[in-house]
Amino acid sequence: MEKEANEDWLGAVDDLTCQNNNQESTPLLLKEQQELRRRVQRPSSPDPEFKGPEAQQPGESFHHRLMRMFQEMLQRLKQTWQDVLTWVQEKADALCSAVMDVWNVIRSFCSSVAQCFLSSLQV
């Protein structure tokens, strides 16, 4: 069930990527998609408290056991997607920084060109 949930999320990301597909950015997107898939499918750090589904606590009813297992699964999903979100945020921060660097270079270039025009008009 957990694996299917992750696959559904990854499928949704793939669908969004296909909808917004730009031929020039495709190689970059494919690389990031593969990294995202690797991060989601990689088991997060093993939980020493994790007991397999066969581990029933003494006096625990079937319903309580099922609820406990479901909550453990949700906790693992939550941790996995929090890790993915952190990675995406790092990528977005790096992209914003690169865009700002490019913007500063363009501004500097335009300022230099304006200075050249002004100095040529003053002569």
C-alpha positions in Angstrom: 0.0 0.0 0.0 2.8 2.4 0.9 4.7 1.6 -2.3 1.5 2.2 -4.4 0.9 5.6 -2.7 4.5 6.6 -3.5 4.0 5.4 -7.1 0.8 7.4 -7.4 2.5 10.6 -6.3 5.4 10.0 -8.6 2.9 9.4 -11.5 1.3 12.7 -10.7 4.7 14.5 -10.9 5.4 12.7 -14.2 2.0 13.9 -15.6 2.7 17.5 -14.5 6.1 17.3 -16.1 4.7 16.0 -19.4 2.0 18.8 -19.5 4.7 21.5 -19.0 7.3 19.8 -21.3 9.7 22.1 -23.0 12.1 20.5 -25.4 15.0 22.7 -24.3 14.6 21.8 -20.6 13.7 18.1 -21.1 17.2 16.7 -20.3 17.3 18.7 -17.1 13.8 17.7 -16.1 14.5 14.0 -16.8 17.6 14.1 -14.6 15.7 15.7 -11.7 12.7 13.3 -12.2 15.1 10.4 -11.9 16.6 11.9 -8.7 13.1 12.5 -7.3 12.1 8.9 -8.1 15.4 7.6 -6.5 14.7 9.6 -3.3 11.1 8.4 -3.0 11.8 4.8 -3.7 14.9 4.7 -1.4 13.8 3.5 2.0 14.4 6.2 4.6 16.7 5.5 7.4 15.7 2.3 9.1 13.6 2.8 12.1 14.9 0.7 15.0 11.4 0.8 16.5 9.8 -0.7 13.4 8.3 -4.1 13.9 7.2 -6.1 11.0 3.5 -6.7 10.4 3.7 -10.0 12.2 4.7 -8.3 15.5 1.5 -8.1 17.5 1.8 -6.5 21.0 0.4 -8.5 23.9 -3.3 -8.0 24.4 -3.6 -5.9 21.2 -6.8 -6.5 19.2 -6.7 -6.9 15.4 -8.3 -3.5 14.9 -5.7 -1.8 17.2 -2.9 -3.6 15.4 -4.2 -2.6 12.0 -4.6 1.0 13.2 -1.0 1.0 14.6 0.4 -0.5 11.4 -1.5 2.1 9.3 -0.2 4.9 11.5 3.4 3.6 11.2 3.0 3.5 7.4 1.7 7.1 7.4 4.6 8.2 9.5 7.1 6.6 7.0 5.3 8.2 4.1 5.3 11.5 5.9 9.1 11.3 6.6 9.8 10.2 3.0 7.9 13.2 1.5 9.3 15.6 4.0 12.8 14.5 2.9 11.7 15.0 -0.8 10.3 18.4 0.0 13.5 19.5 1.6 15.4 18.3 -1.5 13.0 20.2 -3.8 13.4 23.3 -1.6 17.2 23.1 -1.9 16.8 22.8 -5.7 14.4 25.7 -5.9 16.8 27.9 -3.7 19.7 27.0 -6.0 17.6 27.9 -9.1 16.5 31.2 -7.6 20.1 32.0 -6.8 21.2 31.2 -10.4 18.4 33.3 -11.8 19.4 36.2 -9.6 23.0 35.9 -10.7 21.9 36.0 -14.4 19.7 38.9 -13.7 22.6 40.8 -12.1 24.8 40.1 -15.1 22.1 41.4 -17.5 21.6 44.5 -15.4 25.3 45.2 -15.3 25.6 44.7 -19.0 22.6 47.0 -19.7 24.1 49.6 -17.4 27.5 49.4 -19.2 25.8 49.8 -22.6 23.8 52.8 -21.3 27.1 54.3 -20.0 28.7 53.8 -23.4 25.8 55.5 -25.2 25.8 58.4 -22.8 29.5 58.9 -23.0 29.3 58.8 -26.8 26.6 61.5 -26.8 28.5 63.8 -24.6 31.6 63.9 -26.8 
